[in-house]
Amino acid sequence: MNRRTFVKSGAIAAAGFTILPSGSLFAKDTGKVRLGYIGVGARGMSHISEGALRDDVEIVAICDTQEHSLAICREYLAKKGKPAAKEYTGGTDAYKKLLERKDIDAVIIATPWQFHHEQAIDAMKAGKYVGCEVIAGLTVDEHWDIVKTSEKTGIPYMTLENVCYRRDVMAALNMVRQGLFGELIHLEGGYQHNLRDVLFNDGKGKYGGKGVEYGPKALSEAQWRTQFNIDRDGDLYPTHGAGPVMNYIDINHGNRFTSLVSFSSKARGLANYIEELAPGSPNTKINYKNGDVTTTMINCANGETVLLSHDTHLPRPYSLGFRVQGTKGIWMDVNQSVYIEHKAKEDDAWDPAKEWFAKYDHPLWKKHDAEAAGAGHGGMDWFVFNGFIEAVKQKKQTPIDVYDSVTMSVIAPLSTQSLKEGNKTLSFPDFTKGKWETGKPTFALDDSGL
């Protein structure tokens, strides 16, 4: 399996860049990765739980602005018999003290989106590997900042996109690489998930309630995420769909996205939801800029088309809407079906996807099924966390590198820009500066996890 070679100099290499965090004592003496967590709310606690289960991880420090979140984390670690982590709080810049520590190898960033860019930049400058929740930044320039800082410091940055590791997604990737679908022509994916009770709650429970509050009166993501739907139109969360699609068609590894255009529907879902729960509430009068359904079409250098959907404001069952279509067959996750020409049970009739995916289960899942059992989001949280930790332990490139991270993330500000400019088709930035042409696929080529 081809892997990038990294040398101590930190110079930029043809396939990426070299790494050796200079500001850290590093984990080679203890065999453990020493982690700092910036943000331990709901998503951060998911990563805390993954770290607490591992013998090769030491949770050194945590940072959050809210005592409520720190207390939950503190109690959880005590319950698990883990040493107390040093706590940093008191303001949005408290994380900078955490980054000054020499006994931290890597950080997990799970704060609201508006903080990701600055925190990641500061972490890389401090010599810490960065595992960051989506998205990387709010503007195209912020995404370029991430790339330039990673290249300059030689420190890897990884978007913690867990859907890249979803079991059916990886089985489909295995089928793609074995040629079952033929030459790929068209792909689809997205974020199709009713988030109304995530964007609003009653200030007492995080999710699943019937509250209509957001901002300071609410809890968890409703404190900050809702405001993005008020202020911005566009695909606010593109990576769930884009990340897996990129692996199918080797984006940045022999192929690249070349142009993008977005369309957005009217916005009615959130106001209707509030009106149903609390007729006459002031929140029904809010002008939600984000359309209920945003669609983004992307062209690729090798001729494929990609369609992404952002659909989170309306009543609907969860589905990411994956479609992988080639000259020999197709997978669609909405109907959980596969059709492979000349190999299907019946001509022009769907086979259950589970039968194909059982046969072509990815080697990573075959190897680590038991370890991932019970982890968040059907086990894929274990895989994305494991991939990051193993890279830090081995001082290697992360399985989702900085170029792939910003490519899947920058769709958010590009989508907003396309909509603002009247559905204008925009050129897609080449963060690799041409290295995509000779790049080779690296993600999950075998069962190594790297």
C-alpha positions in Angstrom: 0.0 0.0 0.0 1.5 3.4 -1.0 1.9 5.7 1.9 3.4 9.2 2.0 6.9 9.2 3.5 7.5 11.9 6.1 10.9 13.2 7.1 12.0 15.4 9.9 12.8 18.4 7.8 9.1 19.3 7.4 9.5 20.3 3.7 6.7 20.1 1.3 6.7 16.8 -0.6 5.2 16.0 -3.9 2.3 14.0 -2.5 1.7 16.2 0.5 4.0 17.4 3.2 6.2 16.0 5.9 5.5 16.1 9.6 7.1 15.9 12.9 5.5 18.1 15.5 8.4 20.2 16.9 6.5 21.7 19.9 5.6 18.4 21.5 7.4 15.8 23.5 5.3 13.4 21.7 3.9 10.0 22.6 6.8 7.7 21.6 7.9 7.2 25.2 4.5 6.3 26.7 2.9 4.7 23.6 -0.1 7.0 24.3 -1.5 9.9 22.3 -2.0 12.8 24.6 -5.1 14.7 23.7 -6.5 18.1 24.3 -10.1 18.7 23.6 -11.4 22.2 22.6 -15.1 22.0 23.0 -16.8 19.3 25.1 -20.4 19.8 24.3 -22.5 17.1 22.7 -20.1 16.3 19.8 -17.0 16.8 21.9 -18.3 14.4 24.5 -18.7 11.8 21.8 -15.0 12.1 21.1 -14.3 12.1 24.8 -16.1 8.8 25.1 -14.1 7.3 22.3 -10.8 8.4 23.9 -11.8 7.1 27.3 -12.2 3.6 26.0 -8.7 3.4 24.6 -5.5 2.4 26.4 -3.4 4.3 23.9 -5.1 7.7 24.6 -4.6 10.0 27.5 -7.1 12.8 27.9 -4.8 15.5 29.2 -6.9 18.7 29.0 -10.3 20.0 28.1 -11.6 23.4 27.3 -15.1 24.9 27.1 -16.8 28.2 27.9 -19.7 26.5 29.7 -19.4 25.0 33.2 -22.4 22.7 32.3 -20.3 21.0 29.6 -17.2 20.8 31.7 -19.1 19.2 34.6 -20.6 16.5 32.4 -17.1 15.7 31.0 -15.6 15.8 34.5 -18.2 13.4 35.9 -17.9 11.1 32.9 -14.1 10.7 33.2 -14.4 10.0 36.9 -17.1 7.4 36.3 -14.8 5.7 33.8 -11.9 5.7 36.3 -9.9 8.1 34.2 -7.6 10.8 35.7 -9.1 14.2 35.8 -8.2 16.4 32.8 -6.9 19.9 33.3 -9.7 22.3 32.6 -9.5 25.6 30.7 -12.4 28.1 30.7 -13.3 31.7 31.2 -13.6 32.9 27.6 -13.4 32.0 23.9 -9.6 32.4 24.0 -9.1 30.0 26.9 -8.0 27.3 24.5 -4.8 29.2 23.8 -3.5 28.3 27.3 -4.3 24.6 26.5 -2.2 24.9 23.4 0.8 26.1 25.4 1.1 22.7 27.0 4.1 20.7 25.8 2.5 17.4 26.9 -0.3 17.4 24.2 0.3 15.7 20.9 -3.0 16.5 19.2 -6.3 18.4 19.7 -9.9 17.5 18.9 -11.8 20.7 18.0 -15.6 20.4 18.5 -16.7 24.0 19.0 -19.3 26.0 17.0 -18.3 26.5 13.4 -17.3 30.1 13.7 -14.4 29.2 16.0 -12.9 26.3 14.0 -10.6 28.3 11.7 -8.8 30.3 14.3 -8.5 27.4 16.8 -7.1 25.1 14.1 -4.6 27.7 12.9 -3.4 28.3 16.4 -3.2 24.5 17.1 -1.1 23.8 14.1 1.2 26.7 14.9 1.6 25.2 18.4 2.7 21.9 16.8 -0.4 19.9 17.5 -2.1 17.5 15.1 -5.6 18.8 14.4 -8.8 16.7 14.3 -11.6 19.2 13.6 -15.3 18.7 13.3 -16.9 20.2 10.2 -16.7 22.8 8.8 -13.2 24.1 8.4 -14.1 27.7 7.9 -16.8 30.2 7.0 -15.1 31.7 3.9 -13.0 30.5 1.0 -10.0 32.5 2.3 -10.3 30.8 5.7 -10.0 27.4 3.9 -6.8 28.6 2.1 -5.5 29.7 5.5 -5.9 26.2 6.8 -4.0 24.7 3.9 -1.2 27.3 4.0 -0.7 26.9 7.7 -0.6 23.1 7.5 1.9 23.3 4.7 4.1 25.9 6.5 4.1 24.1 9.9 4.1 20.6 8.5 1.3 19.7 10.8 -1.6 17.5 9.6 -5.2 18.7 9.7 -8.1 16.3 9.5 -11.8 17.0 9.1 -13.4 14.3 11.3 -16.0 13.3 8.7 -17.4 10.1 10.1 -19.7 9.2 7.1 -16.6 8.4 5.1 -16.4 5.4 7.4 -20.1 4.4 7.3 -20.3 0.7 6.7 -22.5 0.8 3.6 -20.5 3.7 2.2 -17.3 1.8 2.6 -18.8 -1.4 1.1 -19.8 0.7 -1.9 -16.2 2.0 -2.0 -14.9 -1.5 -2.1 -17.3 -2.3 -4.9 -16.2 0.8 -6.8 -12.5 -0.2 -6.5 -13.3 -3.7 -7.7 -15.0 -2.3 -10.8 -18.6 -3.5 -10.0 -20.2 -0.2 -11.1 -17.9 0.2 -14.1 -16.7 3.7 -15.0 -18.5 6.1 -12.7 -20.7 8.7 -14.3 -22.9 10.4 -11.7 -22.9 10.6 -7.9 -25.2 12.0 -5.3 -25.1 12.6 -1.6 -26.1 15.1 1.0 -27.4 15.9 4.4 -31.1 15.0 4.4 -32.0 14.9 8.1 -34.8 16.6 10.0 -32.9 18.9 12.4 -35.8 20.9 13.7 -35.5 19.6 17.3 -31.8 20.1 17.1 -32.2 23.8 16.0 -34.8 24.4 18.7 -35.4 23.1 22.2 -36.9 24.1 25.5 -33.7 25.0 27.3 -33.9 21.8 29.4 -33.2 19.0 27.0 -30.7 19.0 24.1 -32.5 16.9 21.5 -35.9 15.4 20.9 -37.9 17.9 22.8 -40.7 20.2 21.6 -39.2 23.5 22.5 -39.1 26.6 20.3 -36.1 28.4 21.7 -32.7 29.1 20.2 -29.7 31.2 21.2 -29.1 31.9 25.0 -32.4 30.4 26.1 -31.6 27.0 24.5 -29.1 24.2 25.0 -26.4 22.7 22.9 -26.4 23.3 19.1 -29.5 25.4 19.3 -27.4 28.0 21.0 -25.5 28.7 17.9 -26.3 26.5 14.9 -29.8 28.0 14.4 -28.3 31.4 13.8 -26.5 30.2 10.7 -29.9 29.2 9.2 -31.1 32.7 9.9 -28.1 34.5 8.5 -26.9 32.4 5.6 -28.3 30.7 2.6 -26.5 27.7 1.1 -25.4 24.2 1.8 -24.3 24.7 5.4 -23.1 21.1 6.0 -21.8 19.6 2.8 -19.2 17.1 4.0 -21.5 14.2 4.9 -22.3 13.8 1.2 -19.1 15.2 -0.3 -16.6 13.2 1.7 -17.7 9.7 0.6 -18.3 10.9 -3.0 -14.7 12.3 -3.2 -13.3 8.9 -2.3 -15.4 7.2 -5.0 -14.1 9.3 -7.8 -10.6 10.0 -6.4 -10.9 13.8 -5.9 -7.5 15.3 -5.3 -6.0 11.9 -6.1 -6.2 11.9 -9.9 -9.4 13.9 -10.3 -10.7 17.2 -8.9 -13.8 19.3 -8.6 -13.8 22.0 -11.3 -17.0 24.1 -11.0 -20.0 24.5 -8.7 -23.5 26.0 -8.9 -26.2 26.0 -6.2 -29.9 26.5 -6.0 -32.0 27.1 -2.9 -35.8 26.7 -2.3 -38.0 29.1 -0.3 -37.7 28.9 3.5 -40.9 27.8 5.2 -40.1 24.7 7.3 -38.7 26.2 10.5 -41.4 28.9 10.8 -44.1 26.3 10.2 -42.5 24.0 12.8 -42.5 26.8 15.4 -46.1 27.9 14.6 -47.3 24.3 15.1 -45.7 24.0 18.5 -46.2 27.5 19.8 -48.7 29.5 17.7 -47.9 33.2 17.8 -44.3 32.7 19.0 -42.0 35.6 17.8 -39.8 32.9 16.3 -42.4 32.3 13.6 -41.7 35.8 12.3 -37.9 35.3 11.8 -36.7 35.7 8.2 -34.8 32.5 7.7 -32.4 33.1 4.9 -31.4 29.4 4.4 -33.8 27.7 2.0 -35.4 24.5 3.1 -33.7 22.5 0.3 -30.4 23.5 -1.2 -29.0 21.6 -4.2 -25.5 21.9 -5.5 -24.2 20.6 -8.8 -20.5 20.0 -9.2 -18.4 19.2 -12.3 -15.3 17.1 -12.2 -12.1 17.1 -14.2 -12.7 13.5 -15.3 -16.2 14.2 -16.5 -18.4 13.0 -13.6 -21.2 15.0 -12.2 -22.0 15.3 -8.5 -25.3 16.4 -6.9 -25.4 17.4 -3.2 -28.5 18.1 -1.2 -29.0 20.0 2.1 -32.4 19.3 3.5 -32.8 19.8 7.2 -35.8 22.0 7.9 -38.7 19.7 6.8 -40.3 16.6 8.1 -38.5 13.6 6.6 -36.9 10.3 7.6 -33.1 10.4 7.7 -31.2 9.6 4.5 -28.0 11.0 3.1 -29.2 10.3 -0.4 -26.2 8.4 -1.8 -26.2 7.4 -5.4 -23.2 5.8 -7.2 -23.9 5.3 -10.8 -21.6 3.9 -13.5 -21.6 2.1 -16.8 -22.3 -1.3 -15.2 -24.6 -0.5 -12.3 -26.0 1.7 -9.5 -26.4 1.9 -5.8 -29.1 4.1 -4.2 -29.3 4.3 -0.4 -32.8 5.8 -0.2 -34.3 2.5 -1.4 -31.3 0.5 -0.1 -30.8 -1.2 -3.4 -28.1 -2.2 -5.9 -28.4 -3.1 -9.5 -25.4 -4.6 -11.4 -26.0 -5.4 -15.0 -25.7 -9.1 -15.9 -25.2 -9.9 -12.2 -28.5 -8.9 -10.7 -31.0 -11.6 -9.8 -33.4 -10.2 -12.4 -32.9 -7.9 -15.4 -33.9 -4.3 -14.7 -34.8 -5.2 -11.1 -33.2 -4.0 -7.8 -31.4 -6.4 -5.5 -31.3 -5.6 -1.8 -28.2 -3.6 -1.1 -27.5 -5.6 2.1 -26.8 -8.7 0.0 -24.1 -7.0 -2.0 -22.7 -5.1 0.9 -22.4 -8.3 3.0 -20.3 -9.8 0.1 -18.2 -6.7 -0.4 -17.9 -5.6 3.2 -14.8 -3.4 3.5 -11.7 -5.0 5.1 -11.6 -2.3 7.8 -15.1 -3.2 9.0 -14.4 -6.9 8.8 -11.3 -6.4 11.0 -12.7 -3.9 13.5 -16.4 -4.7 13.7 -16.3 -5.8 17.3 -14.2 -2.8 18.4 -16.7 -0.4 16.7 -19.7 -2.0 18.2 -21.7 0.4 20.3 -19.8 3.5 19.1 -21.7 6.6 18.0 -23.5 6.8 14.6 -23.6 3.0 14.1 -19.9 2.5 14.8 -18.4 5.0 12.3 -17.4 7.4 15.1 -14.9 4.7 16.3 -13.4 4.5 12.8 -12.9 8.2 12.3 -11.4 8.6 15.8 -9.2 5.6 15.3 -7.9 6.8 12.0 -6.9 10.1 13.6 -5.3 8.5 16.6 -3.3 5.9 14.6 -1.9 8.7 12.4 -0.8 10.6 15.5 0.8 7.5 17.1 2.7 6.7 13.9 3.5 10.4 13.1 2.0 9.9 9.7 -0.4 11.8 7.5 -4.0 11.5 8.6 -6.4 9.4 6.5 -8.3 12.5 5.5 -5.6 15.0 4.7 -5.8 18.8 4.7 -6.5 19.0 1.0 -9.4 16.6 1.2 -10.6 18.3 4.4 -10.9 21.8 2.9 -12.2 20.5 -0.4 -15.3 18.9 1.1 -15.8 21.8 3.5 -15.4 24.8 1.1 -18.5 23.8 -0.7 -20.4 25.6 2.1 -19.1 29.2 1.4 -19.0 28.5 -2.4 -22.6 27.5 -2.3 -23.5 30.7 -0.4 -21.6 32.8 -3.0 -23.2 31.0 -5.9 -26.7 31.8 -4.5 -25.8 35.4 -3.7 -24.6 35.9 -7.3 -27.8 34.6 -8.8 -27.0 30.9 -9.1 -23.6 31.7 -10.7 -21.4 28.9 -11.7 -18.1 29.3 -9.8 -14.7 27.8 -10.4 -13.7 25.4 -7.7 -10.4 26.2 -6.0 -7.5 23.7 -6.4 -6.1 23.6 -3.0 -3.4 21.0 -4.1 -2.0 23.5 -6.7 -1.9 20.9 -9.4 -0.7 17.9 -7.3 -4.1 16.2 -7.8 -3.0 15.2 -11.3 -0.3 12.8 -10.1 -1.9 12.0 -6.7 -2.9 8.4 -6.0 -5.8 7.3 -3.8 -4.8 6.8 -0.2 -8.0 6.5 1.8 -8.8 3.0 3.3 -7.0 1.0 0.7 -6.8 -2.0 3.1 -7.5 -2.8 6.7 -4.7 -0.7 8.2 -6.9 2.2 9.2 -4.6 4.8 7.6 
